[in-house]
Amino acid sequence: MSTGLHIARATPEDAMLLAGLHRTCFDDAWNAESFRDILAHPKAFALLASAPGSSEVDGFVAIQTAASESEILTIGTVPGARRSGCARALVRAGAREAEAMGAEEMFLEVAVGNNAAFALYSGLGFTEAGRRRGYYRSAAGPVDALVLSARLPLPATQR
Ligand SMILES: CC(C)(COP(=O)(O)OP(=O)(O)OC[C@H]1O[C@@H](n2cnc3c(N)ncnc32)[C@H](O)[C@@H]1OP(=O)(O)O)[C@@H](O)C(=O)NCCC(=O)NCCS
C-alpha cells in the first residue's frame, strides 16, 4: 500500500532542519554539524518525508553505504506523524537508494527495549545479526543494542 508521502533527498542546506527533527525524536540529539558531515560524504545520503502538498517534514532517515553494505545511521518520525507509515516508507526508499549505490545488505542498531523501532524493522524483514553490549547510554545506565540486518532488496510485504 502506498503512503502517498513525498520523499526527497536532503541537501547540505537541510542540516539544520535534520538536527531539529532529530531533537524531536531522540534525547541524545545530533547537531547540524553531524548532519553536514554525513551529507558531505559521497556514499551517504538522507531522505526527508512529507505529506503531499505540505511543507512540513514528518520524518527523516540517514544512510551510509560502503561497498556492498549499507547502514541506517538514524531515523525518526516527528511525534505528531507517527504510526502512519512514514518510517516504513523511509526505510523502503532508503533501501532502494542504497541498493542503487551498490549495497547488497543493510544493517542498523536498535536499543533493546525500543519496541516501536524493533517492530518496524522486523516487519520489513530485518533479523537479528548480533548484539553490542552497553552500546547506548541512558539515564538508567548502559543499554545493549541489537544489530539487525536484511538482504537487499527488502522482501516485498503487503505494507
Ligand atoms: C520508531 C519510529 C521511527 C517509527 O516511526 P513511524 O513513522 O511511527 O512508523 P510507521 O508508522 O512507519 O510504522 C511501521 C510499523 O512499525 C511498527 N511500529 C511503529 N510504531 C510502533 C509502536 N509505537 N508500537 C508498536 N509497533 C510500532 C508497526 O509494526 C508499524 O506498522 P503498523 O502501524 O501497520 O502496525 C518512531 O516511533 C520514532 O521516531 N521513534 C523515536 C526515534 C527512534 O526510536 N528511532 C529508531 C532508532 S533505531
The ligand as an ORCA input file, in Angstrom:
! r2SCAN-3c Opt
* xyz 0 1
  C      10.406      4.112     15.565
  C       9.788      5.224     14.723
  C      10.863      5.732     13.725
  C       8.591      4.640     13.938
  O       8.112      5.669     13.079
  P       6.624      5.651     12.480
  O       6.611      6.570     11.317
  O       5.640      5.904     13.552
  O       6.493      4.125     11.998
  P       5.455      3.588     10.906
  O       4.159      4.320     11.037
  O       6.110      3.550      9.578
  O       5.235      2.113     11.461
  C       5.570      0.957     10.704
  C       5.403     -0.251     11.611
  O       6.311     -0.185     12.711
  C       5.684     -0.718     13.888
  N       5.511      0.340     14.878
  C       5.726      1.663     14.728
  N       5.487      2.306     15.885
  C       5.096      1.374     16.782
  C       4.713      1.424     18.145
  N       4.674      2.594     18.829
  N       4.395      0.274     18.765
  C       4.413     -0.897     18.097
  N       4.759     -1.025     16.780
  C       5.108      0.112     16.139
  C       4.347     -1.259     13.428
  O       4.560     -2.600     13.006
  C       4.042     -0.355     12.251
  O       3.139     -0.914     11.356
  P       1.535     -0.724     11.591
  O       1.305      0.703     12.022
  O       0.967     -1.025     10.247
  O       1.189     -1.696     12.668
  C       9.252      6.407     15.599
  O       8.490      5.864     16.666
  C      10.350      7.286     16.169
  O      10.766      8.257     15.543
  N      10.823      6.964     17.377
  C      11.887      7.749     18.044
  C      13.212      7.590     17.318
  C      13.625      6.125     17.184
  O      13.471      5.314     18.088
  N      14.202      5.798     16.006
  C      14.661      4.447     15.703
  C      16.031      4.238     16.204
  S      16.642      2.600     15.775
*
